[in-house]
């Protein structure tokens, strides 16, 4: 797997720093191989079928470590969980482990002294035998490992129901840009919206981010995240103009519908209701298809990669990962280390695989994975990958980024593209 570079560091806001100052940070001096006992507090924000899979892993861990009692602190959130997680930490919550998915948030926590490094545990637990070194690097900051990925996914893939395409006379998913646009006419003739775009909170950014990668490559995406390229750069505007080609070709519902659609609504439209043909979302949709829709991964639905654009970057892909981090304020570091280790063990990896989610663990049997996951893993293994752009931006800029892309969906004119990119550049500059 291609090594993924770390992202620009950002500072924890002053309010969090003050709250952290009041926490009693415990130093870990225990034996990482000790048999843990007591409570394990897990701070998490997962929902739906993905949460169900996580709870099965927690139950399996409890069975393996009967002297440990797992206690969850589940935060409620809307749009982006980071705000709720910050509020929990500001309130003095001293969890042992936390689920994280944002590289910049991990950096915030490290800068604030909230995370305990995992280098020693990596060696003691012999993680090099369970995961490839690239996963250690993925969770590291300046040589210190702080996060262990337990599941990951391709964010440049597009989900579809096979029967929807067949009913519209489309023999196979489109492999290039022109074929994608050509499929729109057949779908609309069959009263099917070609692409479900969930623009209510964050998921509308998926198309923009993959267009960015396929047109400009991963180096450009990282440069944009690191403030080495301005948002007003004409190459950024070209990405929005390319997205406009899809809209002008009739890809999507009207802006009001897009802006009232969340990711789960879009998944329902494509995989359950079949009122839309394609939706670009992460690999948790595979999990949802199995657990919620009860679909067959071979007969009912599939995943294809965003169509080739012929600009020299067709193997560039967006990747997300969910990791476990250990909090320095936790009261049970032995149990925390055991839980993190369990997450890349055979039992947890198998639970994830059977749920339709990828695990970085070498101990899982690849044949367990459904076809979409197998194809996605094979593609990622030979791809030039980088993190989801929205996850690598500072939180305040991420919010502005999503709002401005919503404004673009409402008005795709050149004048508004100039206004949208200028607003993003102004916000980014204000955070320096």
N, C-alpha and C positions, 0 to 999 in steps of 0.2 A: 504493500500500500504506500502511496506517495506521502512523504513527510509533510506535515502541515505546520506552517510557521506560526509562532505566537503573534498576538496582535498588540497594538499600541496600549501602553499602560494608561489607566485613568485613575484619578484619586477618589477615594470614598468621600462623600459629602461631609461637611463639618458636623451636622447633626448626628450622623452615624458614629463619627469619631468620638463625640462626647458620650454617646451611649456606651460605646465599647470601653471607654475609660472606666466605667462603673462596673464592668464585668470582672469576675474573678477568673482569670485565665489559669488553667491548670497545666502544669508541665507533665509530660508523659515520661515516666521512668520505669514503667512496667515491662515485663517480658512479653514480646509480641507473640510468643508461642504459648502463653499461659492459657489455661482453660477458663474462659470468661464466665462471670456470674453477674447478677443484678439486672438493672434496667438498661435497655438500649433505646435512646430517644432519637427518632427519625423525623427530621423536618422535611416535608415534601409537599408538592403542589400538583401532582398528577391527577388526571381525570379519566373517566370512561373506561374503556377496555384496557388501556395502558395501565391504569391504576389497578385494575383487577389482576393483571399479570404480576405487578409489583407486590401485591398482597399475597399472591401465591408463593412468591419467592420469600417473603417475610415468614410465612407459615412454615415453609420448608426449612428456613434457617432456625426457627424456634424448635423444630423437631430435632435438628442436628445439635442444637445447643439448648437443652431443656432447662439449664440453670439461668438462662437469659430471658427476660421478659421484654418483648418489643412494645414500645409505646410510641404511637405516631402523633406528631403535631402537624396537622394538615391545614395549610393556609388557604383561604378563599381569595379569589382574584378575578379580575375582568380585564382582558386585553393582554396584559403582561404581568407575570407573577412576581417579577423582581421587586415591585413596590411593596407587595405584601410580605415578601421575605425580609426586606429591609425593616419593615415595621415590626416584624416578629423579633428580629435581632436587636432593634432599638429598645424593644420592651424587655430585653434581658433574657430571652429564651436561650437556654444553654443546652441545645441538642448535641448529640454525639456525632451524627452524620446528617448530611443534607444532599438532596438531589439538585444538581445544577446542570444547565445546558448552555450557559453564556460564557465564553472565554473572558470577556471584559468584566463580568461580574466576579468571576474567580479572581481576577487581578485586583479588583476592589477589595475583596475579602482578604487577600494576601497583604495588600498595602496597609490594611487596617489591623493586621496581626490576628485575624480571626481564624485562619486555617492552620492546621498542623501538617507539616510535610510528611510525605509517605516514602521517601527514599529508603529509609531503614526497613520499613515494612515490605517494600518491594523486594529487597534482598532476603529478608527473613522468611517471607512467605513464598519465595521462589517464583515470583510472578513472571520471570523471564521464560519459564517453562509453560506458562499459561497464555501469554499474550505476546505479540510481536513488539519489538522496541519502539515502533512508530507510535503505539498507544501510550507508552511511557512519555515519549516526547510531546505528544498531544496534550497531556495533562500537566506538563511542566512549565515553570516560569524561571528563567535564569538558572537552569540546571537543577532546580528543586521540583520534585513531583508533588502536586497537590490534589490532583483529581484522577480518578480511575474510571475510564469509560466502561459502562456496562452494556450499552446498546447504542447503535448508530444507524444512520440511514442516508440514502440518496435523496437529495431534495431537487434534483433535476429530472425526475421521472414523472410520467403522466399516467394516471389510472383511467381505466375504461371498462365498460361492460362489453363483452364480446358480442352478445346478441344485438346490442344497440347498433354497433357498426354493421353487422350482417344485415339487419333489417333496413339499413340505409344504403345497401349495395356497396359497402366499403369492405374490400376483401382482407385488408391488413392495416394495422396502424401506420400512419404516415411516417416516412423515414427522413424526409427533408422538408424545408420550409414551404416550397411550392405545393407539395403534396398535402401538407397540413391545411393550407388555405383552400386548396381545391376540394378538400373533404367538407368544408363548411356548407357548400351549396346542397350537397346530397343530404346532409343532416337536417338542414332547415326545411328542405322539401318534405322531410319526414317528421316535421314539427318538433325537432330536437335542437336545443341550444347547443352549439358546438362546444363551448368552453364555459364551465362554471367557475366564476371568479369570486371568491369570498373576500369582499372588500370591507367588511365591517370593522375589523381590528387590525390584522397583520398579514393575513395569508395572500392578499393581493400582491405583495412584494415578491412572491415566488417567481412570477413571470419576468419581472424586471431584472431580478438577480441572475436568472439563467441567461437572459438575453445579454446582460453585461458580460458574463463569462464566455459565452459562445462568440460574441463579437470582439471582445478585447482581451480575454484571457484572465487567468487567476492573478498574475502579477499586477494587472491594472486594478482588479477588485481589491487586493491588499493595499495598493497605493492609495486608493480612494478612502479606504477605512483608516489609513494611517495619516491622512491629511497631506499626502504627497501629490495629490491631484485635486484640483478644485471641482466642486460640484457644478460649477458653471462651464467646465471644460466642454467643448463641442462634442467630444466623444460620449459624454454622459447624455447630452441632448439627443445624439443620434440613437441611443438606446430607446429613449422615449418615442422618437419618431418611428422606430421599427415596431415598437409596441402598437403605435397608432395604425400601422398597416394591418395588424390583426383586427383591431376594432373596426376600421373602415371596411374590412372584408366580411364583417358580420359575425365575428367570433363569439360575441358575448351578449348578455342581456343588457338592458338599459342601465345607466349609472345608478339610478335609485335602487334597482334590484340588487346590483352588485354590492352597493354600500349597506344593504340590509342583510347580506348573506354572510354567515360565519362559516368556518371551515367544515364543521360537522353538517351544516345544511348543504354545502356543496358536495360533500361526500355522499349524502343521502340522494341528492339529485342524480348523481352519476351511477352509483352502485346499487341503489335501492329503487328509486322512482323511475330512473332511466329517462328523465326529462332533459338531461344534458349528457354530452358524450364524453368529455374529457375534464379532468381536474388535476392540477399539479399540486401535490402535497407530499409530505414526508411518509416514511415507511410505516408509521403507526396506522396508516389507512389499511394496510394489509391485515394488521391485528384487528381493526374494526370490522373489516369484511368477514373475517372468521368468527369473531366473538359476538358481534352485534347483528350482522346481516345473515350469518350462517351460510355463506357462499362457498362454493368449491373453487379452490385456487387454480385448478386446471381447466375446468369447464366454463366457469362463469365470468371471470374477470382477469385482467392482465395489467401489466405495466410496460410502457415503452419509454425510451429515453427521448428527451426533448429533441425534435427533429434537427438534423444537420443543417448548418447554414453556410458551410463552405468558406468560412473566413479564417481557417487555420486553427480554430480552437474548439473543434467539435468533441474533443475528449475532456474539455474543462467542465467540471461538475461541482455543484454545491453540496456540502456535507453538513449534517448536524450530528451531535452526539449528546447523550445523557450520561452524566458521570456522578459518582459518589465522592463527596469531599468530606473530610473529617474536621470538625470544629474544635479549635483549641480550648473552648470553654466547656467542652463535654466532660462529663464526670466519669465516663466509663470507656477509656481509650482501648482497653483490651477487647471489649465487645465490639467497639467500632472497627478495629482492625480485622477482627474475625468476620464481621459482616461484609466489609469491603472485599476481603479475600473470597468470601462465599459467592459474591456477585460474579466472579469470573471462574468459578468452579464449574464442574460438569453439570451438577444438578440445576443450578440457577440458569446456566446457559441453555440447557435443554428446555426448561420452562419457557424461556424467551423464544427459542426456536419453534417450539410447538404452538406458541401464541402468534407466530408470524412476525417476530422481531429478530433483528440481527444481534449477535453477540460477538465481541472480539476474541472470545475464548477459543483457544486451540483444542479444547477438550470436547466441544460439541461435535456431534456427528453431522457433517454437511448435508447428508441425504434427508435429514429431518426437515430442513428448510423447504417451504413451498416454492413453486416455480418463480414467482415474482422476486422473492428474496434471493434465490440462487442467481438469477439473471442480474439483479442489481449488484450483488457482491462481486460478481465476475466483472461487471463494467467498472465499478469503483476501483478494483484491483489494478486496472490498467489505465486509470484516468488521472488527469492532473486536477487534484481536488483542493478546495479551500472551504473555510467555514461559511455558513450562511452570513451574508453581509449584515443583516439586521442584528445578528447576535454579536458581531464584532465592533459595533458602534457604541459610544457612550449612551447610557440610558436616555438622557434628554434628547440627544440627536436621533436616537431610534424612534422616539415618539414623533418628532417633527418629520422624519423620513416617511413614516407611514401616513401621516396626515397629508403631506404634500403629494404622495402618490395617489391618495384618494382624490385630491383636487385635480390631478391630471386626468383621472378617469372621468371626471365631470366636464372637463374642457381640454381637448387634446390639441388645441391650436398652438402654433409656433409661439405666439405671444405668451400663452399660459405656460408653455414649456420653459420659456425664459424666466417667467415669474417663479415657477416651482423650483427650478435649480438655483435661482438667486436666493430664495428663502432658505434653502438647505445650506448654501454656502455661508449665509449670514449667521445661521444658527451654529454651524460647525466652527466658524471663526470666533464666536463668542465664548466657546468652551475651551479655547486654548489658554 
